[in-house]
Amino acid sequence: MGFLIETVISGLMTGMLYSLVALGFVLIFKASGVFNFAQGAMVLFAALAMARFAEWAPAHLGFDSKLLANLLGFVGAMLVMVAAAWLIERLVLGKLVNQEGITLLMATLGITYFLEGFGQTIFGNDIYNIDIGLPKDPVFLFESVFQGGVLVNKEDLYAALIAAAMVTLLSMFFQYTSTGRALRAVADDHQAAQSIGIPLNRIWVIVWSVAGFTALVAGIIWGSKLGVQFSLSLVALKALPVVILGGLTSVPGAIVGGLIIGVGEKVSEVYIGPSIGGGIEIWFGYVLVLFVLLVRPQGLFGEKIIDRV
Amino acid sequence: MLYRENGQFKTTYRADQQVFPIAQDRIAIGLLLAFAIVVVPLVAPEYLFRAILIPFLILALAALGLNILVGYCGQISLGTGAFMAVGAYAAYNFQVRIEGMPLIASLLLGGVCATAVGVLFGIPSLRIKGLYLAVATLAAQFFVDWAFLRVKWFTNESSSGSVSVAGLKVFGLSIESPVQKYLFCLAFLIVFGVIAKNLVRGHIGREWMAIRDMDVAAEVIGIRPVYAKLSAFAVSSFMVGVAGALWGFVHLGSWEPAAFSIDRSFQLLFMVIIGGLGSIMGSFFGAAFIVVLPIVLDNLPYWFDIPIDTALASHLTFMIFGSLIVFFLIVEPHGIARLWSTGKEKLRLWPFPH
């Protein structure tokens, strides 16, 4: 029993991290109808920028505070992401307005290649560390309830907390600020939003910046867990089924989807995996999504797709 | 001045509806085929065959298959690599497990297996549309990758996980030298090219296009979506499967699942989109572009004698590749095929455009 709970909890934590990446997908899809494959590359790019700025800042400015270095790194990386958002809107998406979904998808794949190459060209291609001081030692919970208790990685716990805070923050931003309201208006209907004077281009830059921000947070958490390296951009492939499961247009969907897939993946790997060869984590999420979509083609929380002739 | 169709009067429906109604086109295609079959094997150096021509022919075949699904039937698939893998591994199993299996038969049977898997993963397309379907087809990609890596039976219990074939023979002729491989693949491509062209301009092709343009409307006018979508999946994955088998047998010789990874799926989708969705010609253009571009980019520093770090060079290649893709999508979202037809149109009016 203790072991099952342990697996479920570690699944929930991983799921929280998946939803963090998935959130970036949903934000951009809602506001611009672009399925942004580059989210994974953005995570890598942001994490690389953060890691390198935090490393360069003390070396060049001659101070020794870790906190200040991380802070400068964070601000620097955020500025880079905003610049990237502006450039992407300017050079790519602004010129592809009204194209078909698949063309936009391919354009973001092009951006993926570019960001991966560019990030590694200017920031280097080694494995870098991001150390924001998350404690790494495991703790035992419920020791009074079960024998041996439940082993939980403290780092995961903090990461999940940060992710949860992010999600709350974003929901509040969407719900209560005027920019958030404008974003929701654009998501509802581009044309109607434009006709009441919401500048689409600026909204897109904002959305891509917010997505860049989630990419940065995801990059920091994943990066401090796994080290900042090329494989970080593959996190996107893990987040894809999460987005689809929750529904492409739903922020809560991304969270719930992430949790479901995180838990499902871990539990199935532990309990079913060994009997059919192991490593089923790779496809579990996708196959689960396939079956869910057969019942609900718009995902769990997506808007119902209505076809009219 | 040469490219004119005036004076070519069509007196029968047959003449009006042939594949190339303009005489100059027929002559050009004939010359191109003669060039590809006779001249290229005589003059091209071995490197060209290995690095460009053979990969181009095989990937063009796969792109052709994918274009039927994505370009003609409008079902986005990111699982092409998986269907190629099924073709390759199935053909391998037929070849190894059945004594005296003819090569062509096992390649085609590989295609048949890919068809079965393709139709299976195509079933969700009846309910799922657009980007949702694209991600759903990724399930095929990851599942198949995993299966060929973990299930030992598919790889004939090979200890390293990679499989290899040797001593390819067709009708008693061995296929060893690059020229023979080239001609073998070319034959496949020509046959499938003719089949594809005739399918898409026939009854079934029109059903696919109707489904692509609007599936609800197509259903209303009496097209069965089940039949149309699944037949597109079947035809497409058959071609893709045969291409996969050729890729393994003829181009690689020995391979492991990584040869058919998700990157392959993306590469093929790039070919189809850069080349032109819904265009047979476009598949060839796209394949040529995507095969040749990375090679050119990789070799650029050597040609100009620029000393450059290999890691940096590969990152720069990534960057330039990505930007060129975006550039092409912006300049011509309908692909190179559209440029080609605009060019032809211009040529017909030249020198007196109206």
Boltz contact constraints between the chains, C-beta under 6 A:
constraints:
  - contact:
      token1: [A, 35]
      token2: [B, 131]
      max_distance: 6.0
  - contact:
      token1: [A, 92]
      token2: [B, 326]
      max_distance: 6.0
  - contact:
      token1: [A, 95]
      token2: [B, 330]
      max_distance: 6.0
  - contact:
      token1: [A, 99]
      token2: [B, 333]
      max_distance: 6.0
  - contact:
      token1: [A, 102]
      token2: [B, 76]
      max_distance: 6.0
  - contact:
      token1: [A, 103]
      token2: [B, 329]
      max_distance: 6.0
  - contact:
      token1: [A, 103]
      token2: [B, 333]
      max_distance: 6.0
  - contact:
      token1: [A, 106]
      token2: [B, 273]
      max_distance: 6.0
  - contact:
      token1: [A, 107]
      token2: [B, 326]
      max_distance: 6.0
  - contact:
      token1: [A, 107]
      token2: [B, 329]
      max_distance: 6.0
  - contact:
      token1: [A, 110]
      token2: [B, 322]
      max_distance: 6.0
  - contact:
      token1: [A, 110]
      token2: [B, 325]
      max_distance: 6.0
  - contact:
      token1: [A, 110]
      token2: [B, 326]
      max_distance: 6.0
  - contact:
      token1: [A, 113]
      token2: [B, 318]
      max_distance: 6.0
  - contact:
      token1: [A, 113]
      token2: [B, 321]
      max_distance: 6.0
  - contact:
      token1: [A, 113]
      token2: [B, 322]
      max_distance: 6.0
  - contact:
      token1: [A, 114]
      token2: [B, 319]
      max_distance: 6.0
  - contact:
      token1: [A, 114]
      token2: [B, 322]
      max_distance: 6.0
  - contact:
      token1: [A, 114]
      token2: [B, 323]
      max_distance: 6.0
  - contact:
      token1: [A, 116]
      token2: [B, 318]
      max_distance: 6.0
  - contact:
      token1: [A, 117]
      token2: [B, 315]
      max_distance: 6.0
  - contact:
      token1: [A, 117]
      token2: [B, 318]
      max_distance: 6.0
  - contact:
      token1: [A, 117]
      token2: [B, 319]
      max_distance: 6.0
  - contact:
      token1: [A, 118]
      token2: [B, 319]
      max_distance: 6.0
  - contact:
      token1: [A, 120]
      token2: [B, 315]
      max_distance: 6.0
  - contact:
      token1: [A, 121]
      token2: [B, 315]
      max_distance: 6.0
  - contact:
      token1: [A, 125]
      token2: [B, 311]
      max_distance: 6.0
  - contact:
      token1: [A, 240]
      token2: [B, 135]
      max_distance: 6.0
  - contact:
      token1: [A, 244]
      token2: [B, 132]
      max_distance: 6.0
  - contact:
      token1: [A, 244]
      token2: [B, 135]
      max_distance: 6.0
  - contact:
      token1: [A, 277]
      token2: [B, 150]
      max_distance: 6.0
  - contact:
      token1: [A, 282]
      token2: [B, 142]
      max_distance: 6.0
  - contact:
      token1: [A, 282]
      token2: [B, 146]
      max_distance: 6.0
  - contact:
      token1: [A, 283]
      token2: [B, 142]
      max_distance: 6.0
  - contact:
      token1: [A, 283]
      token2: [B, 143]
      max_distance: 6.0
  - contact:
      token1: [A, 283]
      token2: [B, 146]
      max_distance: 6.0
  - contact:
      token1: [A, 286]
      token2: [B, 138]
      max_distance: 6.0
  - contact:
      token1: [A, 286]
      token2: [B, 139]
      max_distance: 6.0
  - contact:
      token1: [A, 286]
      token2: [B, 142]
      max_distance: 6.0
  - contact:
      token1: [A, 287]
      token2: [B, 139]
      max_distance: 6.0
  - contact:
      token1: [A, 290]
      token2: [B, 124]
      max_distance: 6.0
  - contact:
      token1: [A, 290]
      token2: [B, 136]
      max_distance: 6.0
  - contact:
      token1: [A, 290]
      token2: [B, 139]
      max_distance: 6.0
  - contact:
      token1: [A, 293]
      token2: [B, 128]
      max_distance: 6.0
  - contact:
      token1: [A, 293]
      token2: [B, 136]
      max_distance: 6.0
  - contact:
      token1: [A, 294]
      token2: [B, 124]
      max_distance: 6.0
  - contact:
      token1: [A, 294]
      token2: [B, 127]
      max_distance: 6.0
  - contact:
      token1: [A, 297]
      token2: [B, 127]
      max_distance: 6.0
  - contact:
      token1: [A, 297]
      token2: [B, 128]
      max_distance: 6.0
  - contact:
      token1: [A, 307]
      token2: [B, 216]
      max_distance: 6.0
  - contact:
      token1: [A, 309]
      token2: [B, 216]
      max_distance: 6.0
  - contact:
      token1: [A, 309]
      token2: [B, 217]
      max_distance: 6.0
